[in-house]
Amino acid sequence: VTGERKVKQRALTVIAPVRPGATQDLRAVLANIGKRLDSDPDLRFRESPSTHFARFVLVTDSGPEDRLVFTSTHDGSWREYLQELVRTTGRGMDTIWQFCSPYRPGDALRMESWTRFVKAHQQREQMFFAAYPGVSTYAVMNNARLRAALEQLLENASPNTLQTLSSLLSADMHVQRKRRTADTKTPAWAGRLIEHLVGIDQSPGNPNTRMRSAPPVTMLEDHGAHNALTIVAPIKNSWWPRLFLHLLLGIGHLTVRRAWGSLSGITSIHFARWLILDRKGTLLFESNYDGNWESYIDEFVDVSSSGLNGIWANCVGFPPRGCRDLESLKDVIRRHQHPVPLFYSAYPMLTVKNILADNSLSVALHALLNSGDIAQVLAGSYETVL
Amino acid sequence: MKKNHTTGEIFSAGLADDLGDLQGLILSGYNHLDHVAYWFLHFSRPTLSRAWLAALLPHVTTGDWRQPDGRVGKPETTLNLAFTPHGLAALSFPSASLQSFPEEFLTGMSAPERSRRLGDTGASAPACWEIGTPEREAVAPIDVLVILQAPTPERLRELEDIWQVHHGHHEVSAHAPVQIGALLSTEREHFGFADGISQPEISGSPGRSQSPTDTVAAGEFVLGYLNAYTMLPPTPTVPALADPRHGLPPVRHRQAEGTRDFGRNGTYLVFRKLAQDVAAFRRYVHAHEPPEARGLLAAKMVGRWPSGAPLVWAPTADDLAFSHAPQNNTFSYHLDDPDGLRCPIGAHIRRAHPRDGLERDATQSLLTTSRHRIIRRGIPYGPPLPEGVFEDDGQERGLFFVCLNADIKRQFEFIQQTWMNDPKFAGLSHDRDPLVGDNLDPTAPDALPRHLTIQASPFRKRYTNLPRFVRVRGGGYFFMPSMAALRFLAGSQTVSEGKEANG
């Protein structure tokens, strides 16, 4: 039985300008690698034990030059992670970053030059959310395997054994249910205040609006249990929205650190980050969410409309009536959403709820097997108990 | 399945004043009329389609059931209409204005990306359908769905004969054979369970609500009224120039000047023909449990007993004390069964309508579910499989699933994709709706596990390799216009004339 080891999850964001005229070629390269990421010999995230999620996104309609954005969510220290990337993804990174002007060929192959490059081009996030902080990639996958093994055990047990176990474990004695405790939901009064401050219009609105989906984005969605969302939107050009956004993300960053399982009540987000770029002119948001885009946005609006309004009303083009104007909201999101041609997930078939459940199971089993008497009994050392 | 309707009730935000403008099916399933015919028609000569519609108009059943003498009486037979985009175009609906309809309505139910959402794969894929298959759509696309309802098969037959002649005169042909549905004598669906118990109430209709959680904003089901987000639902519009007679109301917003509201008092109708493999269902239950436990397994799949009694109230055996309103519908997952020990988390009724049990927060859960409701108007077809029979008799049987909603994507499709067919629903891993989900299809095998997990203490019980009991045989997305919009489409009458014809 192993001991506990705490890890810290971190967000890495690297942004660099694409060489003039190279965008089309880069797009093709990303799409090509993205399609066969599982078997790519040069970009082996699967061999990087610290990576939870990673993605490349081309941002082409914001600012004077096109940019390549690489983000990943990883366990452990920054330095160790860069080392790991050189080892498992160096050649792939080299192929991709060559399309960016400040990158010199070969930089990603050596720790020293790679560190220098990343240091020069990484951006710090204003706010970072993790649904299961402290649970490493390894633990997520390990817990899932543990659960599958237990299910198998139950499956293969003879009906008699199960019957005996059931009757011996008198249910009432053992049921001790834990309700979710940590809740980062915005209180109603704060929500109203936020909506007031960003000037949300409460009237019914124009029914003569219609959303159109963006095919290149939708084509890449719904291929596993979760999807990747990247939004890049211009922030309103005035002091108040910019100040307010900074304040809100600052407060948010402190609050979501306590979160376990849900971002402001939303239970379908694994990780999310918010970055303010371009001297306060641009907001970049990315999330790894479970299920389909429509239901993700719907859940966001159902559960956390004030948070959504508070942040996004500071951006150009946000519907004046806020996110309850669902049609306009979805429209503006699709317009600012960037396709994610290269998306990696370490555990593509697991949802947040799966991971939390597996984690509880694993914690409980560890506790059980680590409690002295039981451990000895199960180990066959009856005499020590007697 | 259906709800009795009496007029004279006060609906929210002006709906009461517009009863005569609504098609009656929105407010009532016509409980007293057990026999239904669905006609999927194609306008072979579009130039005659307007005349066809104009002649039909006075016979369309509205929500206003007052007789000439002022008394309110149930209609003896009913007729309702709904159109596809192709049908609207054939009726000279301005083609540019079609873009004001939602994408899912324009692409239709059989589009590949919709099949992925709806789980219409394998033998349920549109290519295998009887109604609305792409192959047939290319030759004689569905333009209009006509729904007739009558108290007896004979009366229904009479109606069909009358209208058949009318269709012939206007070169209106059949896309698919007429589909006849009828309530079974048991008043249950083919698997043997009472159906249609939980039905949302349109907000503001007093005295009928079984539970406040079932009262939903009018704009969730009728365009032109505030919806669950206190917004007016997006509505199809036409330029004012296209409506010189001012038959359509103006769009209720100052930024929408110059446009007229084609959608107000209309709604979207979803039709699906769902074949039920009753023998396979019985065989599965039979093979997996000893005689005394079979009833419970079937009930666990549904979430109710055959009588309709919910497992939340009657966890071990059917109990007639809970089989009728309001007991059959007033229960809380959050308070009475948060862990699914009575009604499994993945049971059919818990997926289709999760009530207050979607998240640990009951209030939040109620808000969320109130935004994904549908009004169901379905009816079974085909003869029942006799009791005790375990082999298929080759007869077709199933359910005509019909539902009404203001937003197909957010209501019908959301329920289908995110609640019924999502293996990850509410923290599950490999389960889909055990009754109607896209479970193992022998004609389209894949490697994904299909489980049914029945929560129990101390160990859950898991059934594996659940087969698909319900196959999709056809379907489509339709728009059911208001009377004013029908008159606009027929292009023949002014508003005042229309009202007379309708009175």
Chai-1 contact restraints between the chains, C-beta under 6 A:
chainA,res_idxA,chainB,res_idxB,connection_type,confidence,min_distance_angstrom,max_distance_angstrom,comment,restraint_id
A,L154,B,F459,contact,1.0,0.0,6.0,A-B,restraint_1
A,S166,B,P458,contact,1.0,0.0,6.0,A-B,restraint_2
A,L169,B,P458,contact,1.0,0.0,6.0,A-B,restraint_3
A,A171,B,S457,contact,1.0,0.0,6.0,A-B,restraint_4
A,A171,B,P458,contact,1.0,0.0,6.0,A-B,restraint_5
A,V175,B,S457,contact,1.0,0.0,6.0,A-B,restraint_6
A,R180,B,R360,contact,1.0,0.0,6.0,A-B,restraint_7
A,P204,B,M231,contact,1.0,0.0,6.0,A-B,restraint_8
A,P204,B,L232,contact,1.0,0.0,6.0,A-B,restraint_9
A,G205,B,M231,contact,1.0,0.0,6.0,A-B,restraint_10
A,N206,B,H253,contact,1.0,0.0,6.0,A-B,restraint_11
A,N206,B,Q255,contact,1.0,0.0,6.0,A-B,restraint_12
A,N206,B,A256,contact,1.0,0.0,6.0,A-B,restraint_13
A,P207,B,L232,contact,1.0,0.0,6.0,A-B,restraint_14
A,P207,B,P234,contact,1.0,0.0,6.0,A-B,restraint_15
A,P207,B,T235,contact,1.0,0.0,6.0,A-B,restraint_16
A,N208,B,T237,contact,1.0,0.0,6.0,A-B,restraint_17
A,N208,B,V251,contact,1.0,0.0,6.0,A-B,restraint_18
A,N208,B,A256,contact,1.0,0.0,6.0,A-B,restraint_19
A,N208,B,T259,contact,1.0,0.0,6.0,A-B,restraint_20
A,T209,B,P234,contact,1.0,0.0,6.0,A-B,restraint_21
A,R210,B,S100,contact,1.0,0.0,6.0,A-B,restraint_22
A,R210,B,P234,contact,1.0,0.0,6.0,A-B,restraint_23
A,A225,B,K424,contact,1.0,0.0,6.0,A-B,restraint_24
A,S295,B,T418,contact,1.0,0.0,6.0,A-B,restraint_25
A,D302,B,L367,contact,1.0,0.0,6.0,A-B,restraint_26
A,D302,B,T368,contact,1.0,0.0,6.0,A-B,restraint_27
A,R324,B,Y229,contact,1.0,0.0,6.0,A-B,restraint_28
A,R324,B,M231,contact,1.0,0.0,6.0,A-B,restraint_29
A,D325,B,M231,contact,1.0,0.0,6.0,A-B,restraint_30
A,E327,B,P234,contact,1.0,0.0,6.0,A-B,restraint_31
A,T351,B,K424,contact,1.0,0.0,6.0,A-B,restraint_32
A,K353,B,G427,contact,1.0,0.0,6.0,A-B,restraint_33
A,N354,B,S429,contact,1.0,0.0,6.0,A-B,restraint_34
A,A357,B,G427,contact,1.0,0.0,6.0,A-B,restraint_35
